[in-house]
Amino acid sequence: MRHFYLKYFCVFCALALLLSGCGPAASAVTSSAVSSSVSSSSSSFLPSAAPSVSPSVSPSPSAAIAVQDGDNAGFEAVMLDVHQGLSIFVEADGHTLLFDGGPRSRSSYVVAWLKQHNITSLDYMIASHYDEDHIAGLVGVLHTTAVNTLLCPDTTSDSKIYNSFVQASQDVNTVHPEAGQAYALGNASFQVLGPIDMSLPSDNNKPIAVRIAYGNFSMIITGDAESEEEADFVSSGYTLKSDLYVAGHHGSASSSSDAFVSAVSPSYVWISCGKGNSYGHPSKEALQVFKNHNAQIFRSDDQGEVTVFSNGTNYWFSCDPDSNWTPGQTEAEPAQNTQAAQANSSTDGESYYILNTSTKKFHRPGCSAVKKMKEKNKQESSQSRDELIQMGYSPCAICNP
């Protein structure tokens, strides 16, 4: 009888284990069901233009998945639509970075974009180099947004916009970083890749370039670095492999060399350039390099703002890649468009204004009020009238600028 009860007790225990899901058979069924569900739901969101990638739960390196919003992302980077220029905003776990600010003509847009997104301060501002199409927008931001640390190259310029930039940033903690230095940005980090060789003749080859990493996702921004500096990046030994590459020099033929793009091996490329620009950006040479390396492109001249999101494991974009692989204008076309651009720029009025930083008024250079202004309150600005008003300045009632 004891054996009889023992037999049924064992059967009862086995049934209990099976029903509780602790047995090996139940565990295998549950795992299989979850795996099937993840695979099915993820692949259904893949954009038709995206490459075939596997949205596995823990990929290494990260995998591109659905075009969707960033509700579940701790990281986002935005290619701002600054036309013929460059400005990249990065936010990681509430910490912020602005890499370049675009040209004067888009300064008010950058300032307004930050305000619209409630960005009142920046952990880092990076000025890659001192060309107008990279730092003019930063001047406006420096007047309206608190900046904790400014990173910029240890070079100078004799341009008016550079002088305005220096004046606007004089109270900001400014650092000239060296290649190899790393900085934390929330749970992200970025490493300075250059400048490496300060003896190169062009300032385009002395920009601050960075590689940003957030978990398994990474992106690389090189400013206007050309093939000479790219060769230094490749030989530096620094990690270059990245999911996303911001095309050097707006997709110029002088940048994005085959050796460098091969080392970066990006799945996607952002090209920041203006529609109908007179430089022929993006160049057919750069586009061919991207094609050769099976990278898909996003173009601000076609798509405007583009955002990439990441949760540290996967990454995704705010829109599908661009299907337009048409290069910019040919060498015979720029002259006419350059004249048009110059004509348009002349409608902005004064080439520069004088600011009174105490009264928050702006004046024409020949205004009688300028002569009475204290030197400590006087500042020259190349911002446009609308941009100065956006920054909180009001026009002088005497000279009516």
C-alpha positions as CSV (number, residue, x, y, z in Angstrom):
1,M,0.0,0.0,0.0
2,R,2.9,2.4,0.9
3,H,4.3,1.8,-2.6
4,F,0.9,2.5,-4.1
5,Y,0.6,5.9,-2.4
6,L,4.2,6.7,-3.2
7,K,3.6,6.0,-6.9
8,Y,0.6,8.4,-7.0
9,F,2.5,11.1,-5.0
10,C,5.3,11.1,-7.6
11,V,2.8,11.4,-10.5
12,F,1.1,14.3,-8.6
13,C,4.5,16.1,-8.2
14,A,5.4,15.7,-11.8
15,L,2.0,17.1,-13.0
16,A,2.5,20.1,-10.6
17,L,5.9,20.9,-12.0
18,L,4.7,20.7,-15.6
19,L,1.7,23.0,-14.9
20,S,3.8,25.6,-13.1
21,G,6.1,26.0,-16.2
22,C,9.2,24.9,-14.4
23,G,9.8,21.7,-16.3
24,P,12.2,21.6,-19.3
25,A,9.4,21.0,-21.9
26,A,7.4,24.1,-20.8
27,S,10.5,26.3,-20.7
28,A,11.4,25.4,-24.2
29,V,7.9,26.1,-25.5
30,T,7.8,29.5,-23.8
31,S,11.2,30.5,-25.2
32,S,10.2,29.5,-28.7
33,A,7.0,31.5,-28.5
34,V,8.8,34.7,-27.3
35,S,11.5,34.4,-30.0
36,S,8.8,34.0,-32.7
37,S,6.9,37.0,-31.4
38,V,10.0,39.3,-31.4
39,S,11.1,38.3,-34.8
40,S,7.6,38.8,-36.3
41,S,6.8,42.1,-34.7
42,S,10.2,43.7,-35.4
43,S,10.5,42.7,-39.1
44,S,7.1,44.0,-39.9
45,F,8.3,47.5,-39.2
46,L,11.4,47.4,-41.4
47,P,11.2,50.1,-44.1
48,S,11.3,48.8,-47.6
49,A,14.3,50.9,-48.5
50,A,16.3,49.7,-45.5
51,P,19.0,47.0,-45.8
52,S,18.3,43.5,-44.6
53,V,19.2,43.6,-40.9
54,S,18.3,41.3,-38.0
55,P,16.6,43.2,-35.2
56,S,17.8,40.7,-32.6
57,V,17.3,41.5,-28.9
58,S,21.0,42.0,-28.1
59,P,22.9,42.6,-31.3
60,S,26.5,43.6,-31.4
61,P,27.1,45.9,-33.1
62,S,23.7,47.6,-33.0
63,A,21.0,46.9,-35.6
64,A,18.8,49.4,-37.4
65,I,15.1,48.7,-36.9
66,A,11.8,50.4,-37.5
67,V,11.2,54.0,-38.6
68,Q,9.4,55.2,-35.5
69,D,9.4,57.9,-32.8
70,G,11.9,58.1,-30.0
71,D,9.7,57.4,-27.0
72,N,11.8,54.5,-25.9
73,A,15.2,56.0,-26.8
74,G,17.7,57.4,-24.3
75,F,19.7,58.9,-27.2
76,E,18.9,61.0,-30.2
77,A,20.9,63.0,-32.7
78,V,19.4,65.4,-35.2
79,M,20.8,66.6,-38.5
80,L,19.4,70.2,-38.4
81,D,18.2,71.7,-41.7
82,V,20.8,74.5,-41.9
83,H,20.9,74.3,-45.7
84,Q,24.5,74.8,-46.9
85,G,26.2,74.3,-43.6
86,L,26.4,71.8,-40.7
87,S,24.7,71.6,-37.3
88,I,24.2,68.4,-35.3
89,F,22.3,68.3,-32.0
90,V,22.8,65.3,-29.7
91,E,21.0,64.4,-26.5
92,A,21.8,61.4,-24.3
93,D,19.9,60.8,-21.1
94,G,19.1,64.5,-20.8
95,H,22.6,65.7,-21.5
96,T,23.1,67.8,-24.6
97,L,25.7,68.7,-27.2
98,L,25.6,71.0,-30.2
99,F,28.2,70.3,-33.0
100,D,28.4,73.4,-35.2
101,G,25.6,75.8,-35.8
102,G,25.3,76.3,-39.5
103,P,25.5,79.6,-41.5
104,R,24.3,83.1,-40.6
105,S,21.2,82.6,-42.7
106,R,20.0,79.7,-40.5
107,S,21.1,81.1,-37.1
108,S,17.6,82.1,-36.1
109,Y,16.3,78.7,-37.1
110,V,18.8,76.9,-34.8
111,V,18.0,79.3,-31.9
112,A,14.3,78.8,-32.4
113,W,14.7,75.0,-32.7
114,L,16.5,74.8,-29.4
115,K,13.8,77.0,-27.8
116,Q,11.0,74.9,-29.3
117,H,12.5,71.8,-27.8
118,N,13.0,73.4,-24.4
119,I,16.8,73.3,-24.6
120,T,17.9,76.1,-22.3
121,S,21.5,74.9,-21.7
122,L,24.1,72.8,-23.4
123,D,26.6,70.5,-21.7
124,Y,28.9,70.9,-24.7
125,M,29.2,73.1,-27.7
126,I,31.7,72.0,-30.4
127,A,32.9,74.4,-33.1
128,S,34.7,72.1,-35.6
129,H,36.5,75.1,-37.2
130,Y,35.8,78.7,-38.0
131,D,34.1,78.8,-41.4
132,E,31.0,80.9,-41.5
133,D,28.7,78.0,-42.4
134,H,29.7,76.2,-39.2
135,I,30.0,78.8,-36.5
136,A,27.7,81.7,-37.4
137,G,24.7,79.9,-35.9
138,L,26.7,79.2,-32.8
139,V,27.0,83.0,-32.1
140,G,23.2,83.2,-31.9
141,V,23.1,80.2,-29.6
142,L,25.8,81.6,-27.3
143,H,23.6,84.7,-26.8
144,T,20.5,82.8,-25.9
145,T,21.6,79.5,-24.4
146,A,23.9,78.7,-21.4
147,V,26.9,76.6,-22.5
148,N,28.9,74.7,-19.9
149,T,31.9,73.8,-22.0
150,L,33.0,75.0,-25.5
151,L,35.4,72.8,-27.5
152,C,37.1,74.5,-30.4
153,P,40.4,74.1,-32.3
154,D,43.5,76.1,-31.3
155,T,43.5,78.2,-34.5
156,T,42.3,81.7,-35.3
157,S,40.7,83.6,-38.2
158,D,40.6,87.2,-39.3
159,S,36.9,87.0,-40.3
160,K,34.2,89.2,-38.7
161,I,32.2,86.1,-37.7
162,Y,35.2,84.7,-35.9
163,N,35.5,87.9,-33.9
164,S,31.8,87.8,-33.1
165,F,32.2,84.1,-32.0
166,V,35.2,85.0,-29.7
167,Q,33.3,87.9,-28.1
168,A,30.1,85.8,-27.6
169,S,32.0,83.0,-26.0
170,Q,34.4,85.0,-23.8
171,D,32.6,84.0,-20.6
172,V,32.3,80.3,-21.5
173,N,34.7,77.6,-20.3
174,T,36.7,77.0,-23.5
175,V,38.9,74.0,-24.2
176,H,41.2,73.2,-27.1
177,P,41.0,69.4,-26.9
178,E,43.7,67.0,-28.1
179,A,43.1,63.9,-30.2
180,G,42.3,60.9,-28.1
181,Q,40.6,62.7,-25.3
182,A,37.2,61.4,-24.2
183,Y,34.2,63.1,-22.7
184,A,31.0,61.7,-21.0
185,L,27.6,62.7,-22.2
186,G,25.1,61.0,-19.9
187,N,25.5,57.3,-20.7
188,A,27.1,58.2,-24.0
189,S,30.7,59.2,-24.6
190,F,32.5,60.9,-27.4
191,Q,36.2,60.7,-28.3
192,V,38.0,63.5,-30.1
193,L,39.7,62.1,-33.2
194,G,41.3,65.3,-34.4
195,P,42.9,67.6,-35.3
196,I,46.0,65.5,-35.5
197,D,48.4,67.3,-37.7
198,M,48.3,71.1,-37.2
199,S,50.9,71.6,-40.0
200,L,48.4,70.8,-42.7
201,P,47.9,73.9,-44.8
202,S,44.1,74.1,-44.9
203,D,41.9,74.8,-41.8
204,N,39.5,72.2,-43.2
205,N,42.2,69.7,-42.2
206,K,42.4,71.0,-38.6
207,P,38.8,70.5,-37.4
208,I,37.6,68.9,-34.2
209,A,36.2,65.5,-35.3
210,V,34.4,63.2,-32.9
211,R,33.1,59.6,-32.6
212,I,30.0,59.3,-30.4
213,A,29.0,56.0,-28.8
214,Y,25.9,55.1,-26.9
215,G,25.9,51.4,-26.0
216,N,26.3,49.5,-29.3
217,F,25.3,52.5,-31.4
218,S,28.0,54.9,-32.8
219,M,28.3,57.8,-35.2
220,I,31.2,59.9,-36.5
221,I,31.3,63.6,-37.3
222,T,34.4,65.1,-39.0
223,G,33.3,68.6,-40.0
224,D,35.1,69.7,-43.2
225,A,38.0,67.3,-42.8
226,E,39.5,66.4,-46.2
227,S,41.4,63.3,-47.4
228,E,44.7,64.4,-45.8
229,E,43.2,64.5,-42.3
230,E,41.1,61.4,-43.0
231,A,44.4,59.6,-43.7
232,D,45.6,60.7,-40.3
233,F,42.4,59.3,-38.7
234,V,42.9,56.0,-40.4
235,S,46.5,55.7,-39.2
236,S,45.8,56.9,-35.7
237,G,44.7,53.6,-34.3
238,Y,41.5,55.1,-32.9
239,T,38.2,53.2,-33.3
240,L,36.5,54.5,-36.5
241,K,33.9,51.8,-37.2
242,S,30.5,53.5,-36.8
243,D,26.9,52.9,-37.8
244,L,26.3,56.4,-39.0
245,Y,28.8,58.8,-40.8
246,V,28.1,62.5,-41.2
247,A,29.6,63.1,-44.6
248,G,32.7,65.3,-44.4
249,H,32.5,68.7,-46.0
250,H,28.9,68.3,-47.0
251,G,29.7,65.5,-49.4
252,S,32.5,67.2,-51.2
253,A,34.8,65.3,-53.5
254,S,37.8,66.4,-51.3
255,S,36.4,64.3,-48.4
256,S,35.0,60.8,-47.8
257,S,38.0,59.1,-49.3
258,D,37.6,55.4,-50.0
259,A,40.1,54.4,-47.4
260,F,38.4,56.4,-44.7
261,V,34.9,55.3,-45.5
262,S,36.1,51.7,-45.6
263,A,37.6,52.2,-42.1
264,V,34.3,53.7,-40.8
265,S,32.2,51.1,-42.7
266,P,28.9,53.0,-42.1
267,S,25.5,51.5,-42.8
268,Y,24.1,55.0,-43.2
269,V,25.4,58.4,-44.2
270,W,24.0,61.9,-43.4
271,I,24.7,64.6,-46.0
272,S,24.1,68.2,-44.8
273,C,23.9,70.5,-47.8
274,G,21.7,73.2,-49.3
275,K,19.3,72.6,-52.2
276,G,20.8,73.9,-55.4
277,N,24.0,74.9,-53.7
278,S,26.7,76.3,-55.9
279,Y,29.4,73.9,-54.8
280,G,27.9,70.8,-56.4
281,H,27.4,69.1,-53.1
282,P,27.0,66.2,-52.7
283,S,29.6,65.3,-55.3
284,K,29.3,62.3,-57.6
285,E,32.6,61.0,-56.3
286,A,31.5,60.9,-52.7
287,L,28.1,59.4,-53.6
288,Q,29.9,56.7,-55.5
289,V,32.1,55.9,-52.5
290,F,29.0,55.5,-50.4
291,K,27.4,53.2,-53.0
292,N,30.6,51.1,-53.2
293,H,30.4,50.5,-49.5
294,N,26.6,49.7,-49.5
295,A,25.7,52.7,-47.3
296,Q,22.3,54.3,-47.5
297,I,22.0,58.1,-47.5
298,F,19.9,60.8,-45.9
299,R,20.1,64.3,-47.5
300,S,19.0,67.5,-45.7
301,D,18.5,69.2,-49.1
302,D,15.8,66.6,-49.8
303,Q,14.5,65.6,-46.4
304,G,15.2,68.5,-44.1
305,E,15.7,67.5,-40.5
306,V,16.6,63.8,-39.9
307,T,16.8,62.2,-36.4
308,V,18.4,59.0,-35.3
309,F,17.3,57.3,-32.1
310,S,19.0,54.6,-30.0
311,N,18.2,52.6,-26.9
312,G,21.8,51.5,-26.7
313,T,21.0,48.2,-28.4
314,N,19.2,49.1,-31.5
315,Y,18.8,52.3,-33.5
316,W,16.2,53.7,-35.8
317,F,15.5,56.9,-37.9
318,S,12.6,59.4,-38.1
319,C,12.2,58.7,-41.9
320,D,13.3,56.3,-44.6
321,P,16.7,56.8,-46.3
322,D,16.7,59.0,-49.4
323,S,16.4,57.3,-52.8
324,N,17.9,60.4,-54.6
325,W,21.5,59.6,-55.6
326,T,21.7,62.6,-58.0
327,P,24.9,64.6,-57.3
328,G,24.9,68.4,-57.0
329,Q,25.5,70.8,-59.9
330,T,28.3,70.4,-62.4
331,E,31.3,72.7,-62.6
332,A,29.8,74.8,-65.4
333,E,26.7,75.8,-63.3
334,P,27.9,77.4,-60.1
335,A,28.7,81.0,-61.4
336,Q,25.1,81.9,-62.1
337,N,23.9,80.5,-58.8
338,T,26.7,82.2,-56.9
339,Q,25.6,85.6,-58.3
340,A,22.0,84.8,-57.2
341,A,23.2,83.9,-53.7
342,Q,25.2,87.1,-53.4
343,A,22.1,89.1,-54.6
344,N,20.0,87.3,-52.0
345,S,22.5,87.9,-49.2
346,S,22.6,91.6,-49.9
347,T,18.9,91.9,-49.0
348,D,19.8,91.2,-45.4
349,G,20.8,94.9,-45.1
350,E,23.9,95.8,-43.1
351,S,26.9,93.6,-43.3
352,Y,27.1,94.0,-39.5
353,Y,25.5,95.8,-36.5
354,I,26.8,97.2,-33.3
355,L,25.2,95.8,-30.1
356,N,24.8,97.4,-26.8
357,T,25.0,94.4,-24.5
358,S,23.7,96.6,-21.6
359,T,20.6,98.1,-23.2
360,K,20.0,95.1,-25.5
361,K,19.7,97.5,-28.5
362,F,21.4,97.1,-31.9
363,H,22.6,99.9,-34.1
364,R,23.9,100.7,-37.5
365,P,27.7,101.2,-37.4
366,G,27.4,105.0,-38.1
367,C,24.7,105.6,-35.5
368,S,25.3,108.6,-33.2
369,A,24.4,106.4,-30.2
370,V,27.4,104.1,-31.0
371,K,29.8,107.0,-30.3
372,K,28.4,107.5,-26.8
373,M,28.4,103.8,-26.0
374,K,30.8,102.5,-23.4
375,E,33.4,100.2,-24.9
376,K,32.7,97.4,-22.4
377,N,29.1,97.3,-23.7
378,K,29.9,97.5,-27.4
379,Q,29.9,94.4,-29.5
380,E,30.1,93.9,-33.2
381,S,27.7,91.3,-34.7
382,S,27.2,89.8,-38.2
383,Q,23.8,88.4,-37.3
384,S,20.9,89.5,-39.4
385,R,18.2,91.9,-38.1
386,D,15.7,89.1,-37.6
387,E,18.2,87.0,-35.8
388,L,19.1,89.8,-33.4
389,I,15.5,90.4,-32.6
390,Q,15.1,86.6,-32.0
391,M,18.0,86.9,-29.6
392,G,16.2,89.5,-27.5
393,Y,17.7,92.7,-29.0
394,S,15.6,95.6,-30.3
395,P,16.4,98.1,-33.0
396,C,17.7,101.5,-32.1
397,A,15.0,104.2,-32.6
398,I,17.5,106.7,-33.8
399,C,19.1,104.9,-36.7
400,N,16.3,102.4,-37.3
401,P,18.5,99.5,-38.4
